[in-house]
Amino acid sequence: MNNFTLFGEDYSYLVPLLLSNNENGHVHSRFSNGFNIKMGDSLVFIGNNKNGSLPFGVHLQEIDTSRAVSYVNNGDTVIWNKRTNSIELPGVTISMEKGKSFKNELTSMKNTTIFHTSLEHFCFQLIKIEEQTGLDVSFREFLDKFHADGKQKWLGAEPYLIMLIEAAMSNDEHLIEKVLRYFLGRGQGLTPSGDDMIVGLLAFDAVSPSLSTAFYDKVSELIEGESITTDVAREYLRYALKKEYSSTVSNMVNALAVDDVSNFEKVLHDLLGVGHSSGLDTVLGILIGMLAFRTKNKYRNKI
């Protein structure tokens, strides 16, 4: 019997249908700011919004998150009660009855003038970041090399980032697969650094398209066809392929899409604060997406 009921404050508009299609599951992973439940082959996050509002999230107040986590264990059974709109676990029930549905909207970039101004502002902020990404990339060093004339000595993941700029826009399946196999699953944690970077790349493409259909198809093929990365990273990538992102990511690319200088530093700071290096890696992916877009559109006047 359940001990008590907690009420979700808000939830992604995609969650109710997912739960209706998969009414039975289990607790997949538990951590300080919430837990994931696995329903069918999909994950739902239940917890606070420290990392933003997630496209597969049900968000609780901070105090309720702590209470819920204390009563949950990995492997616990989970049942979706559609009559009461509640997620039932052995020790606690999470009701969505009083919660509000949300969708993290995206804004399209209108022209290349905005793009070039946003890229300039973005790079100006990035070169001030002293920390290296989870892929051991320094923003300042990478940008210095990228803009340098002549031959550069690319190190570590850097040559693959350059290769990614080409692969993401191409229809060369061999090249695309080679680069994706380098990044997917690379790094530590629930969402490896390489996966976070690919999510960032796809996020910028969602507001300013330049990537090929072949690239999207290959990402989907790899994450669905084999165990190339973690379950949590796969879930973020699945949503990214459908142009659904956390609010921290969507706020960042939206600010770039309209060159929102007044909000620029705040949304960047919020994204950089996600995880140990997830935010840094996602920002790197957004940068790669912008560089890919510039490469593809450098001879065009309009998007």
Secondary structure, 3 states (H helix, E strand, C coil): CCCCEEECCEEECCHHHHHHHCCEEEEEEEECCEEEEEECCEEEEEECCCCCCCCCEEECCHHHHHHHHHCCCCCCEEEEECCCCEEECCCCEEECCCCEEECCCCCCCCCHHHHHHHHHHHHHHHCCCCCCCCCCCCHHHHHHHHHCCCCCCCCCCHHHHHHHHHHHHCCCHHHHHHHHHHHCCCCCCCCCHHHHHHHHHHHHHHHCCCCCHHHHHHHHHHHHHCCCCCHHHHHHHHHHHCCCCCHHHHHHHHHHHHCCHHHHHHHHHHHHCCCCCHHHHHHHHHHHHHHHHHHHHCCCCCC
